[in-house]
């Protein structure tokens, strides 16, 4: 997974991993690898959500600022 991975792509891959685990379609040997990959995907999603939240808050503050005179 590179740094250009979108939130949507990471989230979709994460959902696929969870689905595989839920359906027991992975072996015990693969479980550790899948959990490790899921942890990486969660970090990517969290970072993107945090960044988006910061951007939205910055934009909202700009909208609340009095107009320049």
FIBA-998611 format. One record per atom (N, C-alpha, C, O, CB): atom name; x, y, z; residue in one letter. Coordinates in pm, whole numbers, plus 32768, in hexadecimal, padded with zeros to 4 digits. Each point is the difference from the previous one (the first is absolute). Glycine has a CB too. Layout:
// residues N
   name      X      Y      Z   resn
     CA      X      Y      Z      A
...
// end
This chain:
// residues 69
   name      X      Y      Z   resn
      N   8055   7F8B   8000      X
     CA   7FAB   8075   8000      X
      C   805A   807B   8000      X
      O   8052   8011   805A      X
     CB   7EF3   7F74   8020      X
      N   80AB   80CF   7F24      X
     CA   8055   8076   7FFB      X
      C   7FBB   8077   8041      X
      O   7F8D   7FF7   802C      X
     CB   80DB   7FB3   7F02      X
      N   7FDF   80C6   80D9      X
     CA   7FC9   8075   8043      X
      C   7F90   8043   7FB0      X
      O   7FB9   8056   8035      X
     CB   8126   7FCC   8035      X
      N   7F10   7FB8   7F19      X
     CA   7F99   803A   7FAD      X
      C   7F7C   7FB5   800A      X
      O   7FA0   8021   7FBA      X
     CB   8111   802D   7FAD      X
      N   7F47   7F4E   80EF      X
     CA   7F86   7FB3   8010      X
      C   7F90   805B   8031      X
      O   8012   804D   805F      X
     CB   8073   7EE3   7FD1      X
      N   7F09   80C7   7F8F      X
     CA   7F8F   8052   8029      X
      C   7FBA   7FC0   8078      X
      O   800F   7F88   801B      X
     CB   7FD4   80CB   7EF8      X
      N   7FD2   7FFE   8132      X
     CA   7FB2   7FCE   8071      X
      C   7FA1   7F93   7FD1      X
      O   7FF3   7F97   803F      X
     CB   801D   8148   8034      X
      N   7FAD   7F3A   7F1D      X
     CA   7F9E   7FA1   7FCD      X
      C   8040   7F7A   7FDF      X
      O   7FC9   7F96   8021      X
     CB   7FB2   8128   7F84      X
      N   80F8   7F46   801B      X
     CA   8044   7F82   7FDD      X
      C   802C   7FB5   807E      X
      O   7FED   7F87   800A      X
     CB   8061   80DF   7F1D      X
      N   7FEB   7FE1   8138      X
     CA   802B   7FC0   807D      X
      C   7F89   7FC6   804B      X
      O   8008   7F91   8035      X
     CB   80BA   810E   7FD9      X
      N   7ED0   7FAB   7FF7      X
     CA   7F8A   7FD2   8047      X
      C   7FC3   7F85   7FBD      X
      O   7FD6   7FA2   8043      X
     CB   7FFF   814A   8009      X
      N   8027   7F15   7F2F      X
     CA   7FCA   7F8D   7FB7      X
      C   8057   7F84   8018      X
      O   7FCB   7F92   8013      X
     CB   7FD7   8109   7F3D      X
      N   80E1   7F77   80AF      X
     CA   8059   7F8E   8019      X
      C   7FEE   7FCD   8090      X
      O   8002   7F88   8019      X
     CB   80A4   80D3   7F3E      X
      N   7F49   8001   8105      X
     CA   7FE9   7FDB   808B      X
      C   7F7E   7FB2   800E      X
      O   7FFB   7F9B   8047      X
     CB   8083   8130   8004      X
      N   7F19   7F62   7F72      X
     CA   7F81   7FB8   8004      X
      C   800E   7F73   7FC6      X
      O   7FC5   7FA2   8034      X
     CB   7FC1   8137   7FB9      X
      N   80C8   7F19   7FAA      X
     CA   8016   7F7C   7FC4      X
      C   8047   7FA3   8061      X
      O   7FDE   7F8A   800A      X
     CB   802B   80E0   7F12      X
      N   8059   7FCA   812A      X
     CA   8049   7FAE   8063      X
      C   7FA1   7FD4   806E      X
      O   7FFF   7F8A   8026      X
     CB   80D7   80F2   7FA8      X
      N   7EDB   7FE1   8066      X
     CA   7FA1   7FDE   806B      X
      C   7F9C   7F99   7FCE      X
      O   7FDD   7FA2   8048      X
     CB   803E   8144   801B      X
      N   7FB6   7F2B   7F22      X
     CA   7FA2   7FA0   7FC7      X
      C   803E   7F75   7FF5      X
      O   7FC0   7F9C   8021      X
     CB   7FD3   811E   7F61      X
      N   80E9   7F40   804F      X
     CA   8047   7F7F   7FF6      X
      C   800B   7FBE   8089      X
      O   7FEA   7F87   800E      X
     CB   8097   80CE   7F2D      X
      N   7FA1   7FFA   8129      X
     CA   800D   7FCA   8088      X
      C   7F79   7FD0   8033      X
      O   7FF5   7F95   803A      X
     CB   80CE   8105   7FF3      X
      N   7ED5   7FB7   7FBD      X
     CA   7F79   7FDB   802D      X
      C   7FCF   7F7F   7FBF      X
      O   7FC0   7FAD   8042      X
     CB   800F   8145   7FE0      X
      N   804F   7EFD   7F5E      X
     CA   7FD4   7F88   7FB8      X
      C   8061   7F8C   8013      X
      O   7FEC   7F93   7FC9      X
     CB   7FA4   8101   7F91      X
      N   80D9   7F85   80F4      X
     CA   8065   7F99   801C      X
      C   803E   7FCC   7F7F      X
      O   801B   7F89   7FF2      X
     CB   7F69   8037   80DE      X
      N   8092   809D   7ED1      X
     CA   8039   7FDA   7F81      X
      C   8098   800C   7FFE      X
      O   803E   7FF6   7F96      X
     CB   7EF0   8054   7FFF      X
      N   810F   7FCB   80DE      X
     CA   8091   8005   8006      X
      C   8030   7F98   8063      X
      O   7FBA   7FDC   805F      X
     CB   8048   811A   7F67      X
      N   8074   7EDA   8021      X
     CA   8039   7F9B   8059      X
      C   803D   8043   807A      X
      O   8018   8079   8002      X
     CB   8016   7EEE   7F3A      X
      N   7FEB   804A   8127      X
     CA   8042   8032   8079      X
      C   8088   803A   7FDB      X
      O   802C   8063   803B      X
     CB   7F5B   7EF2   8054      X
      N   80BA   806E   7F10      X
     CA   8082   8031   7FD3      X
      C   7FF8   808C   7FC4      X
      O   805E   804F   800D      X
     CB   7FE5   7EC5   7FCA      X
      N   7F4F   810C   7FE8      X
     CA   7FEE   8084   7FC2      X
      C   7FCC   8069   8062      X
      O   800D   8077   7FE7      X
     CB   7FC7   7F14   7F42      X
      N   7FF3   8049   8145      X
     CA   7FBE   805C   805C      X
      C   805C   806E   8031      X
      O   7FDA   8075   8000      X
     CB   7F94   7ED0   8045      X
      N   810A   8098   7FE4      X
     CA   805E   8064   8032      X
      C   801F   8069   7F96      X
      O   8002   8078   801D      X
     CB   8061   7EDB   807B      X
      N   7FB3   8080   7EEE      X
     CA   801D   805C   7F92      X
      C   7F89   805D   7FE6      X
      O   8011   8078   7FEB      X
     CB   808A   7EDE   7FB0      X
      N   7EED   8071   8065      X
     CA   7F87   8050   7FE8      X
      C   7FEA   8068   806E      X
      O   7FDB   8072   7FE5      X
     CB   7FC0   7ECB   7FA1      X
      N   807C   809A   80F7      X
     CA   7FEE   805D   806F      X
      C   8068   8071   7FF8      X
      O   7FE0   8074   801B      X
     CB   7FC4   7ED1   8075      X
      N   80D6   8098   7F4B      X
     CA   8069   8066   7FF0      X
      C   7FDA   8063   7F92      X
      O   8010   8079   8010      X
     CB   809E   7EE1   803E      X
      N   7F21   8072   7F43      X
     CA   7FD6   8056   7F90      X
      C   7F8A   8057   8029      X
      O   7FFA   8076   7FDD      X
     CB   8057   7EDD   7F7F      X
      N   7F52   8073   80EE      X
     CA   7F8C   804D   802F      X
      C   802D   8073   805A      X
      O   7FC9   806E   7FF8      X
     CB   7FA8   7EC4   7FFB      X
      N   80F2   80B5   8062      X
     CA   8034   806A   8058      X
      C   803B   8072   7FAD      X
      O   7FEC   8075   8021      X
     CB   8044   7EDF   8094      X
      N   8019   808B   7EE1      X
     CA   8038   8068   7FA8      X
      C   7F91   8050   7FBD      X
      O   8008   807A   7FF6      X
     CB   80C2   7EF7   7FE3      X
      N   7ED0   8049   7FFA      X
     CA   7F90   8044   7FBE      X
      C   7FB5   805C   8060      X
      O   7FD6   806D   7FDA      X
     CB   8015   7ED1   7F8B      X
      N   8005   8095   8117      X
     CA   7FBE   8053   8064      X
      C   8051   807F   8019      X
      O   7FC6   806C   800E      X
     CB   7FD6   7EC8   805D      X
      N   80E7   80C0   7F9A      X
     CA   8056   8076   8013      X
      C   7FF1   8062   7F8B      X
      O   7FF9   8079   8015      X
     CB   80AB   7EFB   806E      X
      N   7F55   8056   7F03      X
     CA   7FEE   8057   7F8B      X
      C   7F7A   8049   8008      X
      O   7FF9   8079   7FEB      X
     CB   8095   7EEB   7F8A      X
      N   7F07   8052   80AA      X
     CA   7F7B   803C   800A      X
      C   7FFC   8069   806E      X
      O   7FC9   806C   7FEB      X
     CB   7FD1   7EC0   7FC2      X
      N   80A0   80B6   80C5      X
     CA   8000   8060   806F      X
      C   804D   807E   7FDB      X
      O   7FD3   806F   801D      X
     CB   801E   7ED4   8085      X
      N   8082   80AE   7F1E      X
     CA   804F   8075   7FD7      X
      C   7FB2   8056   7F9E      X
      O   8002   807B   800A      X
     CB   80D1   7F02   801A      X
      N   7EEA   8044   7F7E      X
     CA   7FB4   804C   7F9D      X
      C   7F88   8046   8042      X
      O   7FE0   8072   7FDD      X
     CB   8068   7EEC   7F70      X
      N   7F76   805F   8110      X
     CA   7F90   803E   8047      X
      C   802F   8076   8055      X
      O   7FC0   8068   8003      X
     CB   7FCA   7EBB   8001      X
      N   80E7   80CB   8041      X
     CA   8038   806D   8051      X
      C   8024   8078   7FAA      X
      O   7FE3   8072   8024      X
     CB   8074   7EE6   8080      X
      N   7FE7   808E   7EEA      X
     CA   8026   806B   7FA4      X
      C   7F85   804A   7FCB      X
      O   7FFF   807A   7FF7      X
     CB   80CE   7F04   7FCA      X
      N   7ECE   8036   801C      X
     CA   7F84   803D   7FCD      X
      C   7FBD   8054   806C      X
      O   7FCE   806D   7FE4      X
     CB   8015   7ED2   7F7F      X
      N   801C   808E   8118      X
     CA   7FC5   804C   806E      X
      C   804A   8084   8015      X
      O   7FC1   8068   8014      X
     CB   7FF7   7EC1   805A      X
      N   80CC   80D3   7F8C      X
     CA   804E   807B   800E      X
      C   7FE0   8063   7F90      X
      O   7FF0   8077   8019      X
     CB   80C6   7F07   8058      X
      N   7F40   804F   7F14      X
     CA   7FDF   8057   7F8F      X
      C   7F77   8040   8011      X
      O   7FEF   8078   7FEA      X
     CB   809E   7EF9   7F82      X
      N   7F11   803F   80BB      X
     CA   7F78   8034   8012      X
      C   7FFE   8068   806F      X
      O   7FC1   8069   7FF0      X
     CB   7FDF   7EBC   7FC1      X
      N   80A3   80C1   80BE      X
     CA   8003   8061   806E      X
      C   8043   8082   7FD4      X
      O   7FD3   806C   8024      X
     CB   8034   7ED7   8081      X
      N   8065   80B2   7F0C      X
     CA   8045   8078   7FCF      X
      C   7FA3   8050   7FA6      X
      O   7FF9   807B   800B      X
     CB   80E4   7F0F   8002      X
      N   7EDC   8033   7F9A      X
     CA   7FA3   8043   7FA6      X
      C   7F90   8044   804E      X
      O   7FDA   8071   7FE2      X
     CB   805C   7EE8   7F6A      X
      N   7F96   8062   8119      X
     CA   7F94   803B   8050      X
      C   8031   807B   804B      X
      O   7FB6   8062   800C      X
     CB   7FE1   7EBC   800D      X
      N   80E3   80DF   801A      X
     CA   8038   8076   8044      X
      C   8010   8073   7F9F      X
      O   7FE7   8073   8024      X
     CB   8090   7EF8   807D      X
      N   7FB3   8078   7EE4      X
     CA   800E   8069   7F9C      X
      C   7F79   803D   7FE2      X
      O   7FF7   8079   7FEA      X
     CB   80CE   7F13   7FB4      X
      N   7ED2   8024   8061      X
     CA   7F7A   8036   7FE4      X
      C   7FCD   8056   8072      X
      O   7FB1   805D   7FEA      X
     CB   8021   7EDB   7F89      X
      N   805A   80AA   8107      X
     CA   7FD3   804D   8074      X
      C   804E   8081   8012      X
      O   7FD2   805B   8045      X
     CB   7FEC   7ED0   8026      X
      N   80B6   80DE   7F58      X
     CA   8054   8077   8010      X
      C   7FBB   807A   7FC2      X
      O   7FBF   7FF6   7F98      X
     CB   8111   7F7A   8065      X
      N   7F3F   8102   8044      X
     CA   7FC3   8079   7FC6      X
      C   8043   8022   7F7A      X
      O   8077   7FE6   7FEE      X
     CB   7F54   8071   80FA      X
      N   7FEA   7FE1   7EBC      X
     CA   8039   8020   7F7D      X
      C   8072   8066   800D      X
      O   7FFD   8057   8057      X
     CB   7F24   7F79   7F3F      X
      N   8140   8025   8014      X
     CA   8072   805B   8001      X
      C   7FD0   8089   7FD0      X
      O   7FAF   800B   7FA4      X
     CB   80F5   7F37   8032      X
      N   7F8F   8123   8069      X
     CA   7FD5   8088   7FDB      X
      C   8062   8044   7FA8      X
      O   7FEA   8073   7FD9      X
     CB   7F9F   7F9B   80F8      X
// end
